[in-house]
Amino acid sequence: ESVIIEEAEDEEQLKERVESGAIDGGLVLPRDFDEKLKQNK
């Protein structure tokens, strides 16, 4: 198995992809997730 990372335009598009079976699941992360992670917050 492998993990493929794709970016959805918004939460609704992500839901549509999951419901249609195009993808198995997804995560919704805040826009500043990377910055907060770097700052260890």
C-alpha positions, 0 to 999 in steps of 0.5 A, a space after each residue: 500500500 501507499 499514501 498519496 497526498 492530494 489537496 482539495 479546494 475546500 471541505 465540501 470537495 473533500 467530502 464529495 471525493 470520499 462519498 464517491 469513493 475516489 479517495 478513502 479519507 482525508 484530513 482538514 488542516 488549518 491554513 497555518 498548520 505548518 507554521 504552528 507545527 514549526 513553532 511547536 504549538 
